[in-house]
Amino acid sequence: MPTEEEIVRGRDLYANLDRIIGMSGIYAMSRTGDGGRTIYYYVASPESHAEALRQYFDSVLPISVKVITRNDPEWSSIREVLNEVN
C-alpha cells in the first residue's frame, strides 16, 4: 500500500498532468504493474505539451518518468485493455 505522502504526490501528479494537457487532450486510463504505472493520455499534438511537461517534472522531487508518444488514432491501447476485462 502506498504511504500518505505517495498518495498526495500521486494526486498532485494527476492534477498537474490534467492541467498541462488541458482541453487539447484527454486522460484515458492508468495501468499498474511490473513495478510501475503507465498513464495514458490521448492528445492532438504531443509536441505542444513537451515544454510544460519538462518544466513540471523539473520542478518536483525526482521520480522516474518515461514519456512515449505514438500515433494511435484507433485507441488500440485502450481497446486492448478493455478486451482483457470483458
Backbone as XML, in Angstrom:
<?xml version="1.0"?>
<chain id="A" units="angstrom">
  <residue number="1" name="MET">
    <atom name="N" x="0.842" y="-1.181" z="0.000"/>
    <atom name="CA" x="0.000" y="0.000" z="0.000"/>
    <atom name="C" x="0.890" y="1.248" z="0.000"/>
  </residue>
  <residue number="2" name="PRO">
    <atom name="N" x="0.475" y="2.257" z="-0.753"/>
    <atom name="CA" x="1.257" y="3.498" z="-0.773"/>
    <atom name="C" x="1.128" y="4.252" z="0.549"/>
  </residue>
  <residue number="3" name="THR">
    <atom name="N" x="2.161" y="5.002" z="0.861"/>
    <atom name="CA" x="2.133" y="5.852" z="2.048"/>
    <atom name="C" x="1.257" y="7.069" z="1.771"/>
  </residue>
  <residue number="4" name="GLU">
    <atom name="N" x="0.903" y="7.789" z="2.814"/>
    <atom name="CA" x="0.101" y="9.014" z="2.640"/>
    <atom name="C" x="0.843" y="10.014" z="1.753"/>
  </residue>
  <residue number="5" name="GLU">
    <atom name="N" x="2.157" y="10.113" z="1.925"/>
    <atom name="CA" x="2.962" y="11.029" z="1.099"/>
    <atom name="C" x="2.902" y="10.623" z="-0.379"/>
  </residue>
  <residue number="6" name="GLU">
    <atom name="N" x="2.977" y="9.331" z="-0.649"/>
    <atom name="CA" x="2.893" y="8.853" z="-2.029"/>
    <atom name="C" x="1.510" y="9.117" z="-2.630"/>
  </residue>
  <residue number="7" name="ILE">
    <atom name="N" x="0.483" y="8.981" z="-1.828"/>
    <atom name="CA" x="-0.878" y="9.266" z="-2.302"/>
    <atom name="C" x="-1.006" y="10.735" z="-2.683"/>
  </residue>
  <residue number="8" name="VAL">
    <atom name="N" x="-0.473" y="11.608" z="-1.845"/>
    <atom name="CA" x="-0.527" y="13.050" z="-2.116"/>
    <atom name="C" x="0.275" y="13.369" z="-3.382"/>
  </residue>
  <residue number="9" name="ARG">
    <atom name="N" x="1.446" y="12.780" z="-3.527"/>
    <atom name="CA" x="2.258" y="13.010" z="-4.737"/>
    <atom name="C" x="1.533" y="12.513" z="-5.984"/>
  </residue>
  <residue number="10" name="GLY">
    <atom name="N" x="0.849" y="11.383" z="-5.859"/>
    <atom name="CA" x="0.086" y="10.851" z="-6.990"/>
    <atom name="C" x="-1.045" y="11.774" z="-7.390"/>
  </residue>
  <residue number="11" name="ARG">
    <atom name="N" x="-1.771" y="12.290" z="-6.409"/>
    <atom name="CA" x="-2.856" y="13.234" z="-6.705"/>
    <atom name="C" x="-2.316" y="14.477" z="-7.391"/>
  </residue>
  <residue number="12" name="ASP">
    <atom name="N" x="-1.179" y="14.960" z="-6.897"/>
    <atom name="CA" x="-0.552" y="16.146" z="-7.491"/>
    <atom name="C" x="-0.127" y="15.862" z="-8.928"/>
  </residue>
  <residue number="13" name="LEU">
    <atom name="N" x="0.436" y="14.688" z="-9.155"/>
    <atom name="CA" x="0.866" y="14.311" z="-10.496"/>
    <atom name="C" x="-0.311" y="14.316" z="-11.464"/>
  </residue>
  <residue number="14" name="TYR">
    <atom name="N" x="-1.390" y="13.631" z="-11.103"/>
    <atom name="CA" x="-2.551" y="13.571" z="-11.992"/>
    <atom name="C" x="-3.166" y="14.964" z="-12.208"/>
  </residue>
  <residue number="15" name="ALA">
    <atom name="N" x="-3.263" y="15.755" z="-11.156"/>
    <atom name="CA" x="-3.839" y="17.098" z="-11.292"/>
    <atom name="C" x="-3.003" y="17.958" z="-12.233"/>
  </residue>
  <residue number="16" name="ASN">
    <atom name="N" x="-1.686" y="17.866" z="-12.104"/>
    <atom name="CA" x="-0.822" y="18.674" z="-12.972"/>
    <atom name="C" x="-0.805" y="18.166" z="-14.402"/>
  </residue>
  <residue number="17" name="LEU">
    <atom name="N" x="-0.845" y="16.864" z="-14.593"/>
    <atom name="CA" x="-0.937" y="16.352" z="-15.960"/>
    <atom name="C" x="-2.247" y="16.792" z="-16.607"/>
  </residue>
  <residue number="18" name="ASP">
    <atom name="N" x="-3.342" y="16.731" z="-15.853"/>
    <atom name="CA" x="-4.624" y="17.200" z="-16.390"/>
    <atom name="C" x="-4.560" y="18.685" z="-16.744"/>
  </residue>
  <residue number="19" name="ARG">
    <atom name="N" x="-3.905" y="19.471" z="-15.895"/>
    <atom name="CA" x="-3.771" y="20.914" z="-16.157"/>
    <atom name="C" x="-2.942" y="21.154" z="-17.417"/>
  </residue>
  <residue number="20" name="ILE">
    <atom name="N" x="-1.856" y="20.429" z="-17.562"/>
    <atom name="CA" x="-0.968" y="20.618" z="-18.711"/>
    <atom name="C" x="-1.650" y="20.176" z="-20.003"/>
  </residue>
  <residue number="21" name="ILE">
    <atom name="N" x="-2.284" y="19.029" z="-19.975"/>
    <atom name="CA" x="-2.955" y="18.523" z="-21.171"/>
    <atom name="C" x="-4.149" y="19.402" z="-21.512"/>
  </residue>
  <residue number="22" name="GLY">
    <atom name="N" x="-4.865" y="19.838" z="-20.501"/>
    <atom name="CA" x="-5.963" y="20.786" z="-20.684"/>
    <atom name="C" x="-7.024" y="20.309" z="-21.649"/>
  </residue>
  <residue number="23" name="MET">
    <atom name="N" x="-7.537" y="21.241" z="-22.418"/>
    <atom name="CA" x="-8.632" y="20.958" z="-23.338"/>
    <atom name="C" x="-8.166" y="20.311" z="-24.642"/>
  </residue>
  <residue number="24" name="SER">
    <atom name="N" x="-6.872" y="20.171" z="-24.831"/>
    <atom name="CA" x="-6.387" y="19.605" z="-26.091"/>
    <atom name="C" x="-6.108" y="18.107" z="-26.001"/>
  </residue>
  <residue number="25" name="GLY">
    <atom name="N" x="-6.567" y="17.478" z="-24.938"/>
    <atom name="CA" x="-6.360" y="16.047" z="-24.796"/>
    <atom name="C" x="-7.269" y="15.483" z="-23.728"/>
  </residue>
  <residue number="26" name="ILE">
    <atom name="N" x="-7.140" y="14.184" z="-23.507"/>
    <atom name="CA" x="-7.993" y="13.516" z="-22.532"/>
    <atom name="C" x="-7.215" y="12.412" z="-21.834"/>
  </residue>
  <residue number="27" name="TYR">
    <atom name="N" x="-7.430" y="12.308" z="-20.526"/>
    <atom name="CA" x="-6.887" y="11.197" z="-19.764"/>
    <atom name="C" x="-7.713" y="9.968" z="-20.118"/>
  </residue>
  <residue number="28" name="ALA">
    <atom name="N" x="-7.062" y="8.863" z="-20.467"/>
    <atom name="CA" x="-7.792" y="7.664" z="-20.885"/>
    <atom name="C" x="-7.768" y="6.563" z="-19.834"/>
  </residue>
  <residue number="29" name="MET">
    <atom name="N" x="-6.617" y="6.294" z="-19.240"/>
    <atom name="CA" x="-6.541" y="5.233" z="-18.236"/>
    <atom name="C" x="-5.157" y="5.197" z="-17.616"/>
  </residue>
  <residue number="30" name="SER">
    <atom name="N" x="-5.050" y="4.425" z="-16.540"/>
    <atom name="CA" x="-3.768" y="4.114" z="-15.920"/>
    <atom name="C" x="-3.678" y="2.603" z="-15.763"/>
  </residue>
  <residue number="31" name="ARG">
    <atom name="N" x="-2.482" y="2.086" z="-15.937"/>
    <atom name="CA" x="-2.218" y="0.661" z="-15.726"/>
    <atom name="C" x="-1.069" y="0.546" z="-14.734"/>
  </residue>
  <residue number="32" name="THR">
    <atom name="N" x="-1.241" y="-0.302" z="-13.738"/>
    <atom name="CA" x="-0.209" y="-0.517" z="-12.746"/>
    <atom name="C" x="0.283" y="-1.953" z="-12.863"/>
  </residue>
  <residue number="33" name="GLY">
    <atom name="N" x="1.577" y="-2.136" z="-12.858"/>
    <atom name="CA" x="2.160" y="-3.466" z="-12.923"/>
    <atom name="C" x="3.627" y="-3.412" z="-13.235"/>
  </residue>
  <residue number="34" name="ASP">
    <atom name="N" x="4.303" y="-4.517" z="-13.010"/>
    <atom name="CA" x="5.747" y="-4.612" z="-13.265"/>
    <atom name="C" x="6.528" y="-3.506" z="-12.562"/>
  </residue>
  <residue number="35" name="GLY">
    <atom name="N" x="6.074" y="-3.140" z="-11.373"/>
    <atom name="CA" x="6.786" y="-2.143" z="-10.575"/>
    <atom name="C" x="6.606" y="-0.711" z="-11.024"/>
  </residue>
  <residue number="36" name="GLY">
    <atom name="N" x="5.628" y="-0.443" z="-11.852"/>
    <atom name="CA" x="5.430" y="0.924" z="-12.322"/>
    <atom name="C" x="3.993" y="1.197" z="-12.698"/>
  </residue>
  <residue number="37" name="ARG">
    <atom name="N" x="3.765" y="2.381" z="-13.171"/>
    <atom name="CA" x="2.443" y="2.796" z="-13.612"/>
    <atom name="C" x="2.559" y="3.449" z="-14.968"/>
  </residue>
  <residue number="38" name="THR">
    <atom name="N" x="1.652" y="3.096" z="-15.849"/>
    <atom name="CA" x="1.575" y="3.714" z="-17.169"/>
    <atom name="C" x="0.304" y="4.530" z="-17.215"/>
  </residue>
  <residue number="39" name="ILE">
    <atom name="N" x="0.451" y="5.802" z="-17.545"/>
    <atom name="CA" x="-0.682" y="6.722" z="-17.624"/>
    <atom name="C" x="-0.878" y="7.065" z="-19.093"/>
  </residue>
  <residue number="40" name="TYR">
    <atom name="N" x="-2.090" y="6.873" z="-19.574"/>
    <atom name="CA" x="-2.399" y="7.108" z="-20.983"/>
    <atom name="C" x="-3.208" y="8.385" z="-21.146"/>
  </residue>
  <residue number="41" name="TYR">
    <atom name="N" x="-2.671" y="9.288" z="-21.962"/>
    <atom name="CA" x="-3.391" y="10.483" z="-22.383"/>
    <atom name="C" x="-3.445" y="10.459" z="-23.896"/>
  </residue>
  <residue number="42" name="TYR">
    <atom name="N" x="-4.552" y="10.842" z="-24.448"/>
    <atom name="CA" x="-4.667" y="10.994" z="-25.903"/>
    <atom name="C" x="-4.733" y="12.484" z="-26.192"/>
  </residue>
  <residue number="43" name="VAL">
    <atom name="N" x="-3.802" y="12.949" z="-27.023"/>
    <atom name="CA" x="-3.702" y="14.374" z="-27.343"/>
    <atom name="C" x="-3.587" y="14.551" z="-28.851"/>
  </residue>
  <residue number="44" name="ALA">
    <atom name="N" x="-4.009" y="15.715" z="-29.311"/>
    <atom name="CA" x="-3.943" y="16.013" z="-30.739"/>
    <atom name="C" x="-2.505" y="16.286" z="-31.180"/>
  </residue>
  <residue number="45" name="SER">
    <atom name="N" x="-1.733" y="16.954" z="-30.335"/>
    <atom name="CA" x="-0.379" y="17.355" z="-30.709"/>
    <atom name="C" x="0.565" y="17.194" z="-29.512"/>
  </residue>
  <residue number="46" name="PRO">
    <atom name="N" x="1.232" y="16.047" z="-29.375"/>
    <atom name="CA" x="2.118" y="15.826" z="-28.226"/>
    <atom name="C" x="3.206" y="16.888" z="-28.081"/>
  </residue>
  <residue number="47" name="GLU">
    <atom name="N" x="3.712" y="17.369" z="-29.216"/>
    <atom name="CA" x="4.793" y="18.366" z="-29.155"/>
    <atom name="C" x="4.380" y="19.631" z="-28.416"/>
  </residue>
  <residue number="48" name="SER">
    <atom name="N" x="3.110" y="19.974" z="-28.468"/>
    <atom name="CA" x="2.664" y="21.219" z="-27.847"/>
    <atom name="C" x="2.701" y="21.146" z="-26.319"/>
  </residue>
  <residue number="49" name="HIS">
    <atom name="N" x="2.875" y="19.959" z="-25.747"/>
    <atom name="CA" x="2.896" y="19.799" z="-24.293"/>
    <atom name="C" x="4.299" y="19.528" z="-23.752"/>
  </residue>
  <residue number="50" name="ALA">
    <atom name="N" x="5.252" y="19.297" z="-24.627"/>
    <atom name="CA" x="6.582" y="18.854" z="-24.212"/>
    <atom name="C" x="7.251" y="19.810" z="-23.234"/>
  </residue>
  <residue number="51" name="GLU">
    <atom name="N" x="7.255" y="21.084" z="-23.515"/>
    <atom name="CA" x="7.943" y="22.046" z="-22.645"/>
    <atom name="C" x="7.267" y="22.156" z="-21.286"/>
  </residue>
  <residue number="52" name="ALA">
    <atom name="N" x="5.949" y="22.196" z="-21.253"/>
    <atom name="CA" x="5.235" y="22.279" z="-19.977"/>
    <atom name="C" x="5.471" y="21.020" z="-19.145"/>
  </residue>
  <residue number="53" name="LEU">
    <atom name="N" x="5.497" y="19.862" z="-19.776"/>
    <atom name="CA" x="5.784" y="18.619" z="-19.053"/>
    <atom name="C" x="7.202" y="18.643" z="-18.498"/>
  </residue>
  <residue number="54" name="ARG">
    <atom name="N" x="8.148" y="19.068" z="-19.305"/>
    <atom name="CA" x="9.543" y="19.157" z="-18.864"/>
    <atom name="C" x="9.667" y="20.088" z="-17.666"/>
  </residue>
  <residue number="55" name="GLN">
    <atom name="N" x="9.036" y="21.244" z="-17.727"/>
    <atom name="CA" x="9.089" y="22.199" z="-16.617"/>
    <atom name="C" x="8.466" y="21.620" z="-15.353"/>
  </residue>
  <residue number="56" name="TYR">
    <atom name="N" x="7.327" y="20.958" z="-15.504"/>
    <atom name="CA" x="6.674" y="20.369" z="-14.334"/>
    <atom name="C" x="7.573" y="19.322" z="-13.681"/>
  </residue>
  <residue number="57" name="PHE">
    <atom name="N" x="8.084" y="18.369" z="-14.461"/>
    <atom name="CA" x="8.899" y="17.306" z="-13.873"/>
    <atom name="C" x="10.220" y="17.829" z="-13.326"/>
  </residue>
  <residue number="58" name="ASP">
    <atom name="N" x="10.734" y="18.904" z="-13.871"/>
    <atom name="CA" x="11.936" y="19.532" z="-13.313"/>
    <atom name="C" x="11.650" y="20.218" z="-11.984"/>
  </residue>
  <residue number="59" name="SER">
    <atom name="N" x="10.390" y="20.545" z="-11.709"/>
    <atom name="CA" x="10.037" y="21.303" z="-10.509"/>
    <atom name="C" x="9.657" y="20.433" z="-9.313"/>
  </residue>
  <residue number="60" name="VAL">
    <atom name="N" x="9.513" y="19.123" z="-9.502"/>
    <atom name="CA" x="9.089" y="18.245" z="-8.402"/>
    <atom name="C" x="10.243" y="17.358" z="-7.949"/>
  </residue>
  <residue number="61" name="LEU">
    <atom name="N" x="10.039" y="16.712" z="-6.802"/>
    <atom name="CA" x="11.034" y="15.762" z="-6.335"/>
    <atom name="C" x="11.283" y="14.722" z="-7.420"/>
  </residue>
  <residue number="62" name="PRO">
    <atom name="N" x="12.508" y="14.266" z="-7.537"/>
    <atom name="CA" x="12.832" y="13.325" z="-8.620"/>
    <atom name="C" x="11.984" y="12.045" z="-8.572"/>
  </residue>
  <residue number="63" name="ILE">
    <atom name="N" x="11.470" y="11.693" z="-9.723"/>
    <atom name="CA" x="10.799" y="10.415" z="-9.931"/>
    <atom name="C" x="11.215" y="9.912" z="-11.309"/>
  </residue>
  <residue number="64" name="SER">
    <atom name="N" x="11.115" y="8.633" z="-11.492"/>
    <atom name="CA" x="11.473" y="8.057" z="-12.784"/>
    <atom name="C" x="10.279" y="8.187" z="-13.719"/>
  </residue>
  <residue number="65" name="VAL">
    <atom name="N" x="10.473" y="8.920" z="-14.820"/>
    <atom name="CA" x="9.391" y="9.156" z="-15.777"/>
    <atom name="C" x="9.921" y="8.902" z="-17.177"/>
  </residue>
  <residue number="66" name="LYS">
    <atom name="N" x="9.118" y="8.213" z="-17.949"/>
    <atom name="CA" x="9.440" y="7.979" z="-19.353"/>
    <atom name="C" x="8.214" y="8.390" z="-20.146"/>
  </residue>
  <residue number="67" name="VAL">
    <atom name="N" x="8.369" y="9.335" z="-21.048"/>
    <atom name="CA" x="7.261" y="9.802" z="-21.875"/>
    <atom name="C" x="7.447" y="9.233" z="-23.270"/>
  </residue>
  <residue number="68" name="ILE">
    <atom name="N" x="6.417" y="8.560" z="-23.739"/>
    <atom name="CA" x="6.450" y="7.968" z="-25.071"/>
    <atom name="C" x="5.267" y="8.508" z="-25.854"/>
  </residue>
  <residue number="69" name="THR">
    <atom name="N" x="5.526" y="8.934" z="-27.067"/>
    <atom name="CA" x="4.426" y="9.354" z="-27.934"/>
    <atom name="C" x="4.351" y="8.406" z="-29.114"/>
  </residue>
  <residue number="70" name="ARG">
    <atom name="N" x="3.139" y="8.118" z="-29.497"/>
    <atom name="CA" x="2.937" y="7.310" z="-30.696"/>
    <atom name="C" x="1.567" y="7.608" z="-31.261"/>
  </residue>
  <residue number="71" name="ASN">
    <atom name="N" x="1.437" y="7.384" z="-32.527"/>
    <atom name="CA" x="0.183" y="7.613" z="-33.223"/>
    <atom name="C" x="-0.744" y="6.428" z="-32.932"/>
  </residue>
  <residue number="72" name="ASP">
    <atom name="N" x="-1.917" y="6.702" z="-32.360"/>
    <atom name="CA" x="-2.871" y="5.647" z="-32.021"/>
    <atom name="C" x="-4.295" y="6.164" z="-32.229"/>
  </residue>
  <residue number="73" name="PRO">
    <atom name="N" x="-4.639" y="6.518" z="-33.475"/>
    <atom name="CA" x="-5.957" y="7.110" z="-33.727"/>
    <atom name="C" x="-7.116" y="6.160" z="-33.456"/>
  </residue>
  <residue number="74" name="GLU">
    <atom name="N" x="-6.856" y="4.864" z="-33.422"/>
    <atom name="CA" x="-7.921" y="3.888" z="-33.152"/>
    <atom name="C" x="-8.013" y="3.531" z="-31.669"/>
  </residue>
  <residue number="75" name="TRP">
    <atom name="N" x="-7.208" y="4.180" z="-30.837"/>
    <atom name="CA" x="-7.188" y="3.929" z="-29.397"/>
    <atom name="C" x="-6.903" y="2.461" z="-29.113"/>
  </residue>
  <residue number="76" name="SER">
    <atom name="N" x="-5.957" y="1.884" z="-29.811"/>
    <atom name="CA" x="-5.639" y="0.463" z="-29.701"/>
    <atom name="C" x="-5.217" y="0.051" z="-28.293"/>
  </residue>
  <residue number="77" name="SER">
    <atom name="N" x="-4.454" y="0.893" z="-27.620"/>
    <atom name="CA" x="-4.015" y="0.563" z="-26.260"/>
    <atom name="C" x="-5.201" y="0.413" z="-25.321"/>
  </residue>
  <residue number="78" name="ILE">
    <atom name="N" x="-6.164" y="1.280" z="-25.454"/>
    <atom name="CA" x="-7.360" y="1.227" z="-24.603"/>
    <atom name="C" x="-8.186" y="0.005" z="-24.963"/>
  </residue>
  <residue number="79" name="ARG">
    <atom name="N" x="-8.362" y="-0.229" z="-26.242"/>
    <atom name="CA" x="-9.147" y="-1.388" z="-26.684"/>
    <atom name="C" x="-8.538" y="-2.697" z="-26.200"/>
  </residue>
  <residue number="80" name="GLU">
    <atom name="N" x="-7.219" y="-2.777" z="-26.209"/>
    <atom name="CA" x="-6.528" y="-3.978" z="-25.743"/>
    <atom name="C" x="-6.889" y="-4.261" z="-24.274"/>
  </residue>
  <residue number="81" name="VAL">
    <atom name="N" x="-6.839" y="-3.247" z="-23.450"/>
    <atom name="CA" x="-7.173" y="-3.416" z="-22.030"/>
    <atom name="C" x="-8.636" y="-3.785" z="-21.864"/>
  </residue>
  <residue number="82" name="LEU">
    <atom name="N" x="-9.507" y="-3.082" z="-22.559"/>
    <atom name="CA" x="-10.944" y="-3.372" z="-22.441"/>
    <atom name="C" x="-11.263" y="-4.798" z="-22.891"/>
  </residue>
  <residue number="83" name="ASN">
    <atom name="N" x="-10.598" y="-5.274" z="-23.920"/>
    <atom name="CA" x="-10.825" y="-6.645" z="-24.373"/>
    <atom name="C" x="-10.389" y="-7.675" z="-23.329"/>
  </residue>
  <residue number="84" name="GLU">
    <atom name="N" x="-9.361" y="-7.356" z="-22.553"/>
    <atom name="CA" x="-8.905" y="-8.246" z="-21.495"/>
    <atom name="C" x="-9.876" y="-8.283" z="-20.319"/>
  </residue>
  <residue number="85" name="VAL">
    <atom name="N" x="-10.608" y="-7.194" z="-20.104"/>
    <atom name="CA" x="-11.552" y="-7.102" z="-18.992"/>
    <atom name="C" x="-12.846" y="-7.825" z="-19.321"/>
  </residue>
  <residue number="86" name="ASN">
    <atom name="N" x="-13.277" y="-7.744" z="-20.562"/>
    <atom name="CA" x="-14.564" y="-8.347" z="-20.951"/>
    <atom name="C" x="-14.497" y="-9.839" z="-21.021"/>
  </residue>
</chain>
